[in-house]
Every structure is written in structure tokens, then in C-alpha cells.
Amino acid sequence: MKAVVSAFAIALPLIASTASAQAVRTEKNMSLELASQIAAATVASCSASGYNVTAAVVDRAGTLRALQRADNAGPHTVGAAQAKAYTSASARNATAAMLENVQKNPGAATLVDIPGFLVLGGGVPVKVGNEVIGAVGVGGAPGGHLDEQCANAGIAKVAELLK
């Protein structure tokens, strides 16, 4: 009996240690500085191509961290950019890929009914390795594929910070 009690006394701290390690998580997330850099680089990329856009950058939870609207960007671009960023962060996928899936897969068609989702090209996840830490959404270029190009260019500008 004494051996069983001793074994239990040794095992109990190990069990407690494992349980507490699972209770607290450490996650990478989007800083304000990084979000601002991505938004600025994204708007600059689109402006260089002659597109007046808005770029919204959200953190891993889809909460807005930075927003930049180019001079002469339409008022509708603000909401579109933020919704695309939210959709991309939430789904951990590019919105253009989601749009393609919705168009080809009838089972995915109801994705467009999720409140806050905008399933149009122009939302791109921001990753550190394979971990999504946020997303950038762009609205205002003449086509979702062009919005996505600008988003990717903005992310590429900060690639060294995403390692």
C-alpha cells in the first residue's frame, strides 16, 4: 500500500503539469506596427498600378488593426476591405480560393450567408510559417484578382518580419 501511495504522490504533479500546460496557449498575433506596415505597402502597391483602394489588416481573431484608404478610393471600399480581411482570417484561406470553392461546390455555397463574410477575391491570410496571424483585405481595384495582387505585394514587403 505504501508503494501505491508513493507512486501516486510522484504521478500527481506530472498529471497536474500536463493539465496546466494544455490550459494556457501561446499564439502569434498581428502587432499594430506590422499591420500598419502591411496596410501602407498594400495601398502603395495598388496606387503604383493606378488603383485607388482601401487596405484593411486584421489580427488572427478578425479584429481590425489597421486601415488605410487611398485618396479617391470609393466609400464602399472601406467595408469591402474589412469584410474580406475578416473572411480570410476567419477561414484561414484566401478569399479568391473560397470564391472558387463556392462556385464549384454546391455544399460550400452557403458560406456567403455567414454574417460578416465577403467571399470575393482580395482577402489574403498573413502567416508566420503555417500559422495564420491575421489577414489583409483590399477593396477598390477593378477586380478581385487585382485586389489580391496588391494584398500579396503588401505582405511581400514585410516578409522578413514574418519569420
N, C-alpha and C positions, 0 to 999 in steps of 0.2 A: 504494500500500500504506500509506503514511504517513497518508493521508486516512482510510482504513478504520480504522486503529488509533486515530486521534484521535476519530472518530465513536463507536467502541466505548467509549473512555475516558469520553466525555461521557454515553453512554446507560447505562452500568453503574450509576452512582449512582442514576439515575432508576428503573431496574428494582428495585434493592435497596430504595429508598424505598417503592415501591408494595408490594413483598412484605412489608416490616415493618409497613406500615400495616394490612394485612389480617390479620396475625398477632395483633395486640392489639386487643381490643374494649373499648369503654366502654359500660356499661349502667346504666340507672337501677335502683334496687332499694329495697326497703322498709326503712326505719330502725326501730329499736326504739321510738323515741318516736312515730313515725307509727302503727306497728302497735298500740301501747298505746292511743293516742287512738281509733283505729277500733274496737278491741275494747270499750272503755268506752262509746263512743257507741252502739254496736250493742246492748249489753246494756241500756243505759238506755232506748233506744227500745222494745225489747221489754217491758221492765219497766213502762213507761208504759202499755202496752196490756194488762198483766196476764199476760204470758208469762214464765216462768222459763226462761231459755235459757243456753246457753254459746256464746260467740263465739270463734272461732279465727282468727288472722290469720297468713298465711304469706308468705314472700318469693317472688320470681319463680321460684325453684327448688322451691317447695313445702315449704320448711323452716319449721317453726313459729317465729314471732317473738313472738307474744303470745296469751294465752288468759285469758279471764275467764268465770267461771261464777257465775251469779246464785244468791243464796240460794234454796234449794228446787228448783234445777234438778236433774233426774234424772241419775244417774251415767252413763247411756248417752249423754247429750248431749255429753260431752267428746269421745269418739271420733267421734261423728257429725259434730260441728262441724269437727274437724280433717280428717276424710276429705273433707268437702265442700269445704273450703278448698283442700286438696291437689288435688282433682279439677279445680276451677275454674282454679287457677293452671297446672296441667299442660296442660289443654286450651285455656287462654286463652279460656274461654267460661263463661257462667252454667250452673250445673248443671241448672236448670229447662229451659233450651233443649236441653241434652244429653238430658234425660229425654224430652222431646217427640220428639227425633230418634230415640231408641232405640225409642220406641213406634210411630213411623210408618215407620221404615226398617229392614227386617229385616237389612240389611247392617251396621247400627250396633248391633245387639242384643248383640254380644259385648263392647262397651265395659264392660259391667258385670262382665266377667271379668278386667279389668286389676287386678292387685294394688294395693290402697290406694284404688281408685276407689269413690266412693259417688255413684251417679247418682240423686240425689233433689234436689228444689228446696231452695235455701238457700245455695248457694255462688255468689259473685259476684266477678269479677275486679276488681282495683283498677288503674286506668290513669292514666298521665300522657300526655295526648294519646292516641295509638293504641298506646302501649307498655304492656304489662302488667307491673307491678312487683310483683305479689303478688295475694292474694285473701283474702276473708273468708268464713268458713263459719259457719252458725248452725244449732244443733240445739235443739229443745225446744218451739217454738211448735206449736200444733195444725194443722200443715200446712206443707208446703214453701214454699207461696206466701207465708205469713206470715213464715217464716224469711227469705225473700228480701227482703221489705219491710223488715225490721229491718236486714239487711245493707246495703241501699241507703241507708237512713236514716243508718247509721253512716258510710258513705262520704261522703254529702252533708255531714255535719258538718265534714269536713276538706277539702272541695272546693277551698278557697283554697290549700291546701298542695300540691295535685296539678296545679299549672300550671307 
